[in-house]
Amino acid sequence: MRVLLIDDHALVRRGLEELLQSRGIEVIGSAGSGEEGIELATSLQPDIILLDIKMPGMNGLETLSRLRELENTIPVLMLSMSRDEEDLARALRDGARGYLLKDMNPDELIPALNDALAGQNVVAKELVGSLTNIIQGKPQEQEKIEPATPLSELTPREQEILEHIAGGESNKVIARHLGISDGTVKLHVKAILRKLGVHSRVEAAVIAVEHGYRQANR
């Protein structure tokens, strides 16, 4: 499987690339904008594209539409933090093979890619209700309850340390900034990874950046 990544966050792309490569998937290209992604999709002809929605300039939905206008039939899976029903509806209407959420269990990504390559439509289980509304033509609810984020279980101190992780800092640097020991930072990092359901600092940093934390290059 040859995958092309299109996402404006370099940290997200790096995390996805490491995740996919660790599971034997080849990432043949990585683009930080819709325009660059279209060029790489045309020249590299990947088997499948993972495409973010919320990007500056040409966003993911516009990128998808442009690919289809160019008669590019490569399967596209949207991979976003957006749970907006309108985003889901437009993505599927414009030819996306599926719609996944970035806070999904990493172990669910490869089966989703395989299903999409097999011609199946793939939608995150959290969005099945929205998909039903779209199919049945029901209007969106005017008021939505904001879903809990993966960060909601973290203590204030853990959130503070996660912000430093998202800034690319080591345990030693974090300890110096916060005036605590390296061992204490290490314990907090373990708790953060456990609560977020991830296995590495990179995956934790990806989640942090997607929820508004500072990026590595500050």
N, C-alpha and C positions, 0 to 999 in steps of 0.2 A: 504494500500500500504506500503510495507516494502522496504526501499531504502538503498543502500550501497553507500557511498561516497569514491572516490579515488582521492586524490589531494595532492600534496606535500606541499601546503601552509596551515598551521594550521589555519590561520585567515580566509582563504576562506572556509575551512571545517566548521568552527564554524559559519560563516555567513550563509552558506547554511543550516546547521542544524537548526539554529534559524528560518530561513525563512520557511523551510518545516514544522517544528513542529508547527509554528504559524498557519499553514493552515491544521493541523490535519494529517500530514504525519509522519509516524514512521521512524526514521533513526536508523537502527539496527546495523550499523557499520560504522567506519570512518578510512580510511587507508591513510598513508602518502607516500606510495610507491607502485609501481606496484606489487612487490613480496608479500607485505603484503595484498594488495587488492585481489590477486588471492587466497591466503589462506582463507581470510574472505568470499569471494564469494563461495568457496567450502564448508566451514563449516556452514555458516549462511543461504545459499540459499535464498538471497533476491528476491523480485519480479522484481526489476530493479536496474541497476547500473548507477550512474553518474560518468563519468571518464574524468579526465583532460588529455591533450595531452602532454604538455611540462613539463616533470618531469625528474629529474636526474636519472641516472641508467636506469632501464627499463621504457621507456616512455609509454604514453598511448596507442599508436598504437601497440607497442610490447606487452603490457599487453592484449589488445584486441585479438591479434593473438594467444597469449598463451592460453587465455580462450577458444577460439574456437578449438585449438589443443586438449585441454582437454575435448572436446565435451560438454562444458558448454554452454547451450542455453539460459541463462538468458539475457533478453533484455538489451542492453548497449546503453546509450546516451552519446555521447562525449560532454563535456562542456568545452569550451576553449576560449581563446582570439585570437587564430589563425584564420585568414580568408584565409589562404593559400589554393588554389584550390587543390594542391597535397595532403595536409592533409585530406581535405574533400573526395577526390576520394579514397584514401587508406582506410579511416575509413569505408566508405560504402562498398568498395570491400571486406574488411575483416569481414564484418558482423555486423557493428554498426546499430542499429535501427534508429539512427538519429544523428544530429550534431547541437548543440546549441552554442550560444555565451554568454560569462559571463556578457557582458554589456546589456543583454536583459532585458526587463521589467519584474520585479519579478512576476507580475501577470500572465505572459505568461508561467511560468515554469510548474505549476500544470497541465494545459490543455495539455501541451506537454508530460508530463509523462503519463497522461491518454490515450492520442492518441497512444503513444508507446506501452503501455500495451495492447491496443486494436488491436495491430498488424499493425498499420500504421507507415510509415516512416516519420520522422519529421526533417525538415531542417530549420534553421533560415532564415527568409525572406530576410535578407541581402545577403544570399548565393544562392538564387534561380538562379541568373544569372550564377554563377559558376557551379551549378548543371546542368543547361541546356547545358553548354559547355561540361561537362563530358559526358552527355547522347549522345550528338551529335558528340562527338569525336573531338571537336575543341581544338587546342593547346592553352595553356595559353598565355596571353599577355606577351611580354618580359619586358615591362615597365609598372609598376602599379603606380597609384596615391595613395599615402598613405592616408587612410581614416582619417577623423578628429576623435580624441579620445574624450571620455566623459569629459576629463579635459580641452579641448581647450577653453571652455567658461569662465574658472576661471581666475580671476585677479592674478597677481603675489603674492599679499598678501594672497589671498585665497588658492593658491597652496602651499604657505609656511605653512599656518595653517593646510592644509590637510596632509602635510608631518608629522606634529606633531601628528595629529589624528592617522595616520598610525603607529606612534611610540607608541601608547597607552596612550598618555598624556591627562590629564583632561583640561578643560577650564582654571582653575586656574593656572596650571603649564605652559600652553601655554602662558597665559597672562604674567607671570613672565619672561619667556624666551624672549618674544618679546617686553616687556616694554610697554604693553598696558593694558587697563582695562578688567576685566572679561566680562563686558557687551559688549564691542567691539568684543571680541572673540566670544561671543554667537551670535551676529548679523552675523558675518562672517560664522559661522558654519551653521546657518539657510540658508544663501545664497548658501553655498556649497551643502547642501542637496537638495535644490530646483533645482539648475543647473544640478546636477547629476541625478535627478529624483529618489532619494532614500529617505527612511524614518528614517534611523538610522545611527549613527556614524559607526557601524560595517559594514554596507553595503558600506558606503563611503570609509572606510579603505580597504575593499576588492578590490574595484576598484583601489585605490591608489597603493596597493601592486602589483596588476597585471600590472600596468603601470610603475613599477620600483621604486616606493617609498620605503623607508626603512620599515622594518617589526617591529612589536611590541617589540620583544626581541632584542634590539640593544646593 
